Amino acid sequence: MTGTPTTPAPLAAADALNARIGATRTEPAASPRLEALALAVTANQPVLLWGEPGIGKSAGLGQLAAGLGLPLETVIASVHEPSDFAGLPVVGDDPATTGVPMAPPDWAVRLARTGHGLLFFDELSSAPPAVQAALLRVVLERRVGSLALPDSVRIVAAANPPSSAADGWHLSPPLANRFVHLRWTHDPRTVARGMAGTWPECGVPVVDPARVPGAVARARGAVSGFLTARPGLVHHLPDDAESRGRAWPSPRTWEMALRLLAAAYATGAGREALAAALTGAVGEGAGIELLSYLEHLDLPDPDRVLADPDAVSLPERGDRQLAFLIAVVSAIQSDLTRERWEAGWAVLAKAVEAGVPDVAARAATDLAAMRAPDWPVPPGIDAFLDLLQRSGALTG
């Protein structure tokens, strides 16, 4: 006998009860933890959630995927073999001519076919070193076997501390350095309200297109200016294994911080969420120093500066002057016109008037390199002529 299977009456009533309990609602609520996760996903940076078992990491991801309208693909990293991420060899008719492609798993094929999605690697700290090594290329290059995942696929992972993970391992430094690390904790009041049927809503930050050029320029100026002032923080590999398996500063993670900061400027993200994201990228020490620097930086919108350079006042401190000038030059590079280029020289002239032409020398070199052959040399360039001619940045 065929047909739709029916549930026995006693279990049908039990299923109805369970369905009623599972029917909950959400409400807007301030949650820097959720906002930091949403910010990192918006910036398309791989995120790793650290937290004890059973505190809602997977549930938070499901809610975020629903809010973004993305399909969620969950992969339990600890139960897979390295070949599941590196791909299985498929021998064709003439491997000497065509080579041997590495076949991807079904979840990767589904994401590639859809063109977007949220890829969630759960139980990452329970994955042995060989599996972690195979995941390196997936996380950084978005390649699974011979298949390239679309750029719009977001990657999130979750891990338990090794002390509470089943057969837990410390993350290898190369894999850890590819993630924004966020601490995932529970709020007893939130859990209590959730048991009553209402959970916090995971707000999705929205990038304002009008803010994008200024956001990128401000972020470039801020991060470049900070690292110029604190070169020792560009790269620092921690000494102990546990710290190496978390967030630490490197050129790769500073690039992540740059993207997070630009996304925050473009979305108007909250300070607590931005702080969690930045320290999760470059580590606690470097992140706190960067946040302190940003607190007092207060860079103006570079496009407004270029629209009226005569109204600009140069910051007093040298590191902030440099960040300001880098932001202005970056804005010009993103939308290069003769008018904006000449306005840039008017801004750099402020540094000369303030008696600090050395601060503007790097920005002047970059600005001079953008000059079109038919653009005349503006008056404001005179103070930098010797420097630019020696560097070869100015000819004609």
C-alpha positions in Angstrom: 0.0 0.0 0.0 1.4 3.4 -1.0 0.5 7.0 -0.1 1.4 9.7 2.3 2.6 8.2 5.6 0.5 9.2 8.6 1.7 9.8 12.1 0.1 7.7 14.8 -2.4 9.7 16.7 -0.6 9.9 20.0 2.6 11.2 18.3 0.6 13.6 16.1 -0.6 15.3 19.2 2.9 15.4 20.6 4.2 16.9 17.3 1.5 19.6 17.5 2.6 20.4 21.0 6.3 20.6 19.9 5.3 22.8 17.0 3.5 25.2 19.3 6.5 25.5 21.6 8.7 26.2 18.6 6.5 29.0 17.3 8.4 32.1 18.7 8.6 35.7 17.7 11.5 38.2 17.6 11.8 41.8 18.6 14.3 44.5 17.9 16.9 44.6 20.7 20.4 46.0 21.2 22.9 43.2 20.9 26.5 44.2 20.1 27.4 40.6 19.8 24.8 40.0 17.0 25.6 43.4 15.4 29.4 42.5 15.3 28.5 39.2 13.6 26.3 40.9 11.1 28.9 43.6 10.5 31.6 41.0 9.7 29.3 39.1 7.4 28.3 42.3 5.6 32.0 43.0 5.1 32.4 39.5 3.8 35.1 38.5 6.3 35.2 34.9 7.6 34.0 34.9 11.2 34.7 32.4 14.0 32.3 32.3 17.0 33.9 31.0 20.2 31.6 29.8 22.9 30.6 26.9 25.2 28.3 24.2 23.8 24.6 24.9 23.8 24.6 28.7 24.0 23.0 29.4 20.6 25.8 29.8 18.1 24.0 27.7 15.5 20.6 29.4 16.3 22.2 32.8 15.8 23.5 31.8 12.4 20.2 30.5 11.3 18.5 33.8 12.3 21.2 35.8 10.5 20.8 33.8 7.3 17.0 34.3 7.4 17.5 38.0 7.9 19.8 38.2 5.0 17.7 36.0 2.8 20.6 33.6 2.3 20.5 29.8 2.1 22.4 28.3 5.0 24.8 25.3 4.4 26.0 23.7 7.6 29.1 21.5 7.6 30.3 19.7 10.7 34.0 20.1 10.2 35.0 17.5 12.8 33.2 14.6 11.0 34.8 15.2 7.6 38.0 14.0 6.1 40.6 16.3 4.5 39.5 15.1 1.0 36.0 16.4 1.7 37.4 20.0 1.5 40.4 19.4 -0.9 38.2 17.4 -3.3 38.2 13.8 -4.4 40.2 12.9 -7.6 38.0 11.9 -10.6 40.0 10.2 -13.3 38.7 10.9 -16.8 39.3 9.2 -20.1 42.7 10.9 -20.7 44.2 12.1 -17.4 47.6 12.8 -19.1 45.9 15.4 -21.3 43.1 16.8 -19.2 44.5 16.2 -15.7 42.7 14.9 -12.7 40.0 17.2 -11.4 39.1 17.2 -7.7 35.4 16.7 -7.3 33.7 19.0 -4.7 31.1 17.8 -2.2 27.4 18.5 -2.7 27.1 21.5 -0.4 29.8 23.3 -2.4 28.0 22.5 -5.6 24.7 23.9 -4.2 26.3 27.1 -3.1 28.0 27.6 -6.5 24.7 26.9 -8.3 22.8 29.3 -6.1 25.5 32.0 -6.4 25.3 33.2 -2.8 24.8 31.8 0.7 26.0 31.4 4.2 28.5 28.6 4.7 28.7 27.5 8.3 31.5 25.3 9.6 30.5 24.0 13.0 32.7 22.2 15.6 35.9 23.6 14.1 38.0 23.1 17.2 37.1 19.4 17.1 38.6 19.1 13.6 42.1 17.4 13.6 45.1 19.3 12.2 44.8 17.6 8.8 41.2 18.8 8.3 42.2 22.3 9.5 44.9 22.3 6.9 42.5 21.3 4.2 40.2 24.1 5.2 42.8 26.8 4.7 42.1 27.1 1.0 38.4 27.0 1.5 38.4 29.9 3.9 41.0 32.1 2.2 40.5 31.4 -1.5 37.0 30.0 -1.4 38.0 26.9 -3.4 36.7 23.5 -2.7 38.5 20.9 -4.8 38.4 22.3 -8.4 35.3 24.4 -7.7 35.5 28.1 -6.9 32.8 29.4 -4.6 31.2 32.7 -5.6 32.6 35.8 -3.9 29.2 36.5 -2.4 29.3 33.3 -0.3 29.8 34.3 3.3 31.8 32.0 5.6 31.1 31.6 9.4 32.5 29.0 11.7 31.9 28.1 15.3 34.2 26.5 17.9 34.2 25.4 21.5 37.2 26.1 23.6 39.5 23.1 23.5 38.8 22.4 27.2 35.1 21.8 26.4 35.3 20.5 22.8 35.0 16.8 22.1 38.6 15.8 21.3 39.4 19.5 21.1 42.4 20.9 19.3 44.0 24.4 19.3 43.4 26.0 16.0 46.6 26.2 13.8 48.0 29.7 13.5 47.5 29.9 9.7 43.8 29.0 10.0 43.1 31.2 13.0 44.7 34.2 11.2 42.0 33.9 8.5 39.1 34.6 10.8 37.5 37.5 12.8 37.1 35.9 16.2 34.0 36.8 18.2 33.2 35.6 21.7 29.7 34.2 21.9 28.2 34.3 25.4 24.6 34.1 26.7 22.6 36.7 28.6 20.4 35.1 31.2 17.7 37.7 30.8 17.6 37.1 27.0 17.4 33.4 27.6 14.6 33.8 30.1 12.6 36.1 27.7 13.3 33.5 24.9 11.7 30.8 27.0 8.6 33.0 27.2 8.5 33.0 23.4 10.4 36.2 22.4 14.0 36.3 21.1 16.1 39.3 20.0 16.1 40.1 16.4 19.3 40.0 14.4 19.4 43.3 12.7 21.2 43.4 9.3 23.4 46.5 8.7 22.6 48.2 5.4 25.4 49.8 3.4 24.4 53.4 2.3 25.8 53.7 -1.3 26.2 57.4 -0.8 28.6 56.8 2.1 30.8 54.2 0.4 33.5 56.5 -1.2 34.0 58.5 2.0 33.9 55.3 4.2 36.6 53.6 2.2 38.8 56.7 2.1 38.4 57.3 5.9 39.1 53.7 6.7 42.3 53.7 4.5 43.5 56.9 6.2 42.8 55.6 9.7 44.4 52.2 9.4 47.4 53.4 7.3 48.0 56.3 9.7 47.8 54.1 12.7 50.2 51.5 11.4 52.6 54.3 10.3 52.6 55.5 13.9 52.8 51.9 15.4 54.8 49.8 12.9 55.6 47.2 15.6 51.9 46.1 15.5 51.9 45.2 11.8 52.8 41.6 12.6 53.1 39.9 16.0 52.7 36.1 16.3 51.9 35.2 20.0 54.2 32.9 21.9 51.7 30.4 23.3 49.6 27.9 21.3 46.3 29.0 22.7 46.9 32.7 21.7 48.1 31.7 18.3 44.8 29.9 17.8 42.9 33.2 18.3 43.1 36.7 16.8 46.5 38.3 16.3 47.9 41.1 14.1 49.3 40.4 10.7 49.1 42.2 7.3 46.2 39.8 6.5 44.2 40.7 9.6 44.9 44.4 9.1 43.3 44.1 5.7 40.4 42.5 7.5 40.3 45.4 9.9 40.3 47.9 7.1 37.3 46.2 5.5 35.4 46.0 8.8 36.1 49.7 9.5 34.9 50.8 6.0 31.8 48.7 6.4 31.1 50.2 9.8 31.5 53.8 8.4 29.2 52.9 5.5 26.5 51.3 7.7 26.7 53.5 10.8 27.5 50.4 13.0 27.6 50.9 16.8 30.8 51.4 18.7 30.5 48.2 20.7 30.0 46.1 17.7 32.9 47.8 15.8 35.1 47.3 18.9 34.3 43.6 19.0 34.9 43.1 15.3 38.2 45.0 15.2 39.7 43.3 18.3 38.4 40.0 16.8 40.4 40.7 13.7 43.8 41.9 15.0 43.7 40.8 18.7 42.9 42.4 22.0 46.1 44.5 22.4 46.4 45.9 18.9 42.6 46.3 18.6 42.4 48.4 21.8 45.2 50.7 20.6 43.5 51.1 17.3 40.1 51.9 18.9 41.8 54.5 21.2 43.4 56.0 18.1 40.0 56.1 16.2 38.3 57.6 19.3 40.4 60.8 18.9 40.9 60.8 15.2 37.5 62.1 14.0 38.3 62.2 10.3 36.0 64.5 8.2 34.4 63.2 5.0 37.1 63.5 2.4 34.6 64.4 -0.3 33.4 67.4 1.7 37.0 68.4 2.2 37.7 68.3 -1.6 34.6 70.3 -2.3 35.9 73.2 -0.2 39.6 72.8 0.6 40.0 76.4 1.8 37.7 75.7 4.7 39.8 72.8 6.0 41.8 72.9 9.2 44.7 70.5 9.5 44.7 68.3 12.6 47.4 69.2 15.2 49.1 65.8 15.8 51.4 64.4 13.1 49.9 60.9 13.1 46.4 62.3 12.6 47.6 64.7 9.9 49.0 61.8 8.0 45.7 59.8 8.4 43.8 62.9 7.2 45.9 63.3 4.1 45.9 59.6 3.2 42.1 59.7 3.3 42.0 62.7 1.0 44.3 61.1 -1.5 42.4 57.8 -1.4 39.2 59.6 -2.1 40.7 61.3 -5.1 42.0 58.0 -6.4 38.6 56.5 -6.2 37.0 59.3 -8.3 39.9 61.0 -10.2 39.1 64.3 -11.9 41.3 67.3 -12.6 39.2 69.4 -10.2 39.5 66.9 -7.4 43.2 66.4 -8.1 43.9 70.1 -7.9 41.8 70.4 -4.7 44.0 67.7 -3.2 47.1 69.9 -3.8 45.3 72.7 -2.0 44.7 70.4 1.0 48.4 69.3 1.0 49.4 73.0 0.9 47.9 73.3 4.4 50.6 71.0 5.7 53.3 73.3 4.2 51.6 76.3 5.7 51.6 74.5 9.1 55.3 73.9 8.8 55.1 70.1 8.4 55.7 69.3 4.7 57.4 66.1 5.6 54.0 64.7 6.9 52.5 65.4 3.4 55.5 64.0 1.4 54.0 60.5 1.1 50.6 61.8 0.2 52.2 64.2 -2.3 54.1 61.3 -4.0 50.9 59.3 -4.4 48.9 62.3 -5.7 51.5 63.3 -8.2 51.5 59.8 -9.7 47.8 60.3 -10.6 48.4 63.3 -12.8 47.2 63.0 -16.4 49.8 64.1 -19.0 47.8 67.1 -20.1 47.1 68.4 -16.6 49.2 71.5 -15.7 51.3 71.6 -12.6 49.3 73.3 -9.8 50.8 76.1 -7.7 50.5 74.1 -4.5 53.0 71.5 -5.7 56.0 73.9 -5.5 56.9 72.9 -2.0 57.2 69.2 -3.0 59.1 69.6 -6.4 62.5 68.5 -5.1 61.0 65.4 -3.4 58.8 64.4 -6.4 61.6 64.9 -9.0 63.9 62.7 -7.0 61.3 60.0 -6.7 60.4 60.2 -10.4 56.7 60.8 -9.5 56.6 64.1 -11.4 57.8 64.5 -15.0 57.0 67.1 -17.7 
